[in-house]
Amino acid sequence: MKTIFETFKKSVYGPSFYQGLETTPMAVAVRHYINFALLLSVIMTIALGALLIPQGVTFIKKYAPEMVKSYFPAELSVHIEKGEASVNVPEPYIVPGKDLTQVVLKGQGLENMLVVDTKNDFSIKKFEEYKTFALLTKTEIVTQSDRGQVTVQALRTLPIPATTINQELLLSWIEKVQGSIGYVVLAGVIGTFVAITLGYLMYFIVLFVFALIPLFIAYLKKTTLSYGTAYKMSLYAIVPALALKTLLNMMGVFFVPAYFTLLVFMLIISINMREVEAPTLFENN
């Protein structure tokens, strides 16, 4: 662990360290990146778990049953088969927002939580007239985000068999989840860790492009630099950028711009490719 952090410190600022990467085996650079990616994944998983698990458990145990009872009336039954929906109630069937949900919907210019209309084809004009968060048509489920973005999901693309959905079924699902909440939380934690780790490991591919940046800087400085060495430099320089992005995520800044990592990476590469008294990797031609 000590070696990881010593190397991390040098990767933030260490011109001599970067110049010596020409003789560093690629496997060493790859191993350092993987180790740090796993460390960042553990930290991020713990942070998200501490934030979301208590809220998720409270929601499942306390609020989920009440939400089903409020927004999926006992009289409503939706049958889905071969990508088509049918209902047992007069249409359009409207489920308005209630209490706090009504306030949230009103802030988005909406009034209803759900509208069921399997008699008419979907149209944006009709959707806007319903002022609803979700609309179920014969062949689609349509939702609107808090930013006004409309998403249309064809029912035939959903991986579900022929089924009839009603309040009783939904409450039974929730009851099953409540009875195995420990396993659900464990699966969620493992899934989160795997997803985050895969996200970090994807940078192995991204760095094939990022490695062109140190090559370009070397070209401007009229120095010799192989692509392999540029890739090793990138493996080390990307770690501080990802660490900073992870820190910002943990502080609640969950919408860090996509280009943020690139900008930090470019800064680290540029300050570490400066001239030193006895250059070894970036010798002038």
C-alpha positions, -999 to +999 in steps of 0.1 A: +000+000+000+029+024+008+044+018-026+011+026-043+009+060-026+045+068-032+041+061-068+008+081-068+027+111-054+053+108-081+026+105-108+012+138-097+045+156-100+077+139-109+094+148-141+123+125-134+098+097-126+081+101-160+114+103-178+124+070-163+093+052-176+111+043-208+128+014-190+098+005-168+081-027-179+045-022-192+033-049-168+044-027-139+025+003-151-006-018-158-005-034-124-002+000-107-033+013-126-053-019-118-044-017-081-054+019-078-085+014-098-096-013-074-088+010-045-109+038-059-137+013-066-137+002-030-137+038-017-165+048-041-186+017-033-182+024+005-192+061+000-222+052-022-232+024+002-231+047+033-252+072+014-278+050-004-282+018+016-299+034+046-322+054+023-329+023+002-337+001+031-361+028+046-378+032+012-384-005+007-396-011+043-417+020+048-425+039+016-426+014-012-459-003-001-476+031+004-465+043-030-479+012-046-512+016-028-513+053-038-503+051-074-514+017-085-551+015-075-565-019-065-591-017-093-564-014-120-551-045-137-526-043-166-521-073-189-490-074-211-486-100-238-466-101-270-456-064-266-492-052-262-510-039-231-546-040-221-565-029-190-597-036-172-608+000-166-623+028-187-598+049-206-580+072-204-574+061-168-557+088-148-538+085-115-531+121-102-502+131-080-508+132-043-493+150-013-455+156-018-455+140-052-481+164-064-459+193-053-429+178-072-450+172-103-464+207-102-429+221-101-423+203-134-456+216-150-472+182-145-504+170-127-506+132-130-484+103-120-498+079-146-522+079-175-533+047-192-545+051-228-543+020-249-570+032-273-550+059-290-516+058-306-488+078-289-482+114-299-462+141-282-492+164-284-514+140-266-487+132-241-483+169-233-521+173-229-521+146-202-495+165-182-483+131-168-450+117-156-458+083-173-481+072-200-490+036-209-502+031-244-510-002-261-474-007-272-453+018-253-444+031-219-436+068-221-419+088-193-407+123-188-376+133-168-374+163-145-356+181-174-385+175-198-368+148-218-394+123-231-384+086-233-404+061-253-399+024-245-416-002-267-432-029-246-420-056-269-384-048-260-390-055-223-377-089-211-409-099-195-432-129-202-470-126-206-481-112-172-509-094-154-497-066-132-520-054-103-516-040-068-516-074-052-488-086-074-466-055-067-472-057-030-462-094-030-429-085-048-422-058-022-429-083+006-404-108-009-377-081-012-383-070+024-379-106+035-345-109+018-333-073+023-298-084+034-292-104+002-306-075-018-282-051-002-252-075-006-261-080-043-264-042-047-230-036-031-213-062-053-230-050-084-220-014-076-184-024-070-182-044-103-198-016-123-175+011-109-144-012-114-154-019-150-158+019-155-123+025-144-109-004-164-125+010-196-098+037-195-074+010-208-091+016-241-095+054-237-058+058-230-050+045-264-062+079-276-050+099-245-015+086-252-014+108-283-012+138-261+023+132-247+033+121-282+021+155-295+039+174-268+071+155-275+067+164-312+064+201-303+095+199-281+114+181-308+121+151-286+120+114-291+091+094-275+078+060-284+040+052-283+046+025-258+063+049-234+035+075-240+009+048-231+028+040-199+029+077-190-008+079-196-014+050-173+003+069-144-010+103-153-047+093-155-047+080-119-045+114-102-072+127-126-095+098-117-087+101-080-098+138-081-129+130-100-138+103-074-132+127-046-156+152-062-182+125-067-179+116-030-184+153-020-217+152-039-206+166-073-221+136-092-222+154-125-186+162-132-182+171-169-169+143-191-140+164-202-128+170-166-107+139-165-091+148-198-082+183-187-066+171-154-047+144-174-034+170-199-023+193-170-004+165-153+013+154-186+023+189-195+039+198-161+058+165-160+072+168-195+093+199-187+130+200-192+153+188-163+190+191-158+198+157-171+171+146-195+170+109-204+137+103-221+131+137-237+165+144-253+166+171-279+172+158-314 
